[in-house]
Amino acid sequence: MASSVDSALPKTPCYTHIMLKYKPDWVETFAAADDLCFNEYPDESIAEWHERLANI
């Protein structure tokens, strides 16, 4: 069974770019000043990210 949620989600205040260490050199990172960038995985879990931003 598959399902989807079509409810509107709030715009995130910033983006988190992960695993940048492994991207090819020709791939550009379009990170805004407020974005978080990590060469690998951040210490913060996805659940912690949602809790911090009150998106749950």
Residue, then its C-alpha position, 0 to 999 in steps of 0.5 A: m500500500a502506498s499513500s501520500v500526504d497532500s497537506a501544505l508544509p511550512k517553508t523551512p528557515c534553512y536547508t541542511h546540505i550533507m555528504l558534501k565530501y562525496k559530491p563530484d567537483w562539478v556539482e555546485t553547492f547552492a548554500a545560503a548564508d543561513d544554511l548548514c553544510f556538512n562533509e558527512y552526516p551531522d550529529e543532529s538526527i532528523a528527529e532532532w532537527h524537526e524538534r529544534l525547528a518545531n516542525i513536528 
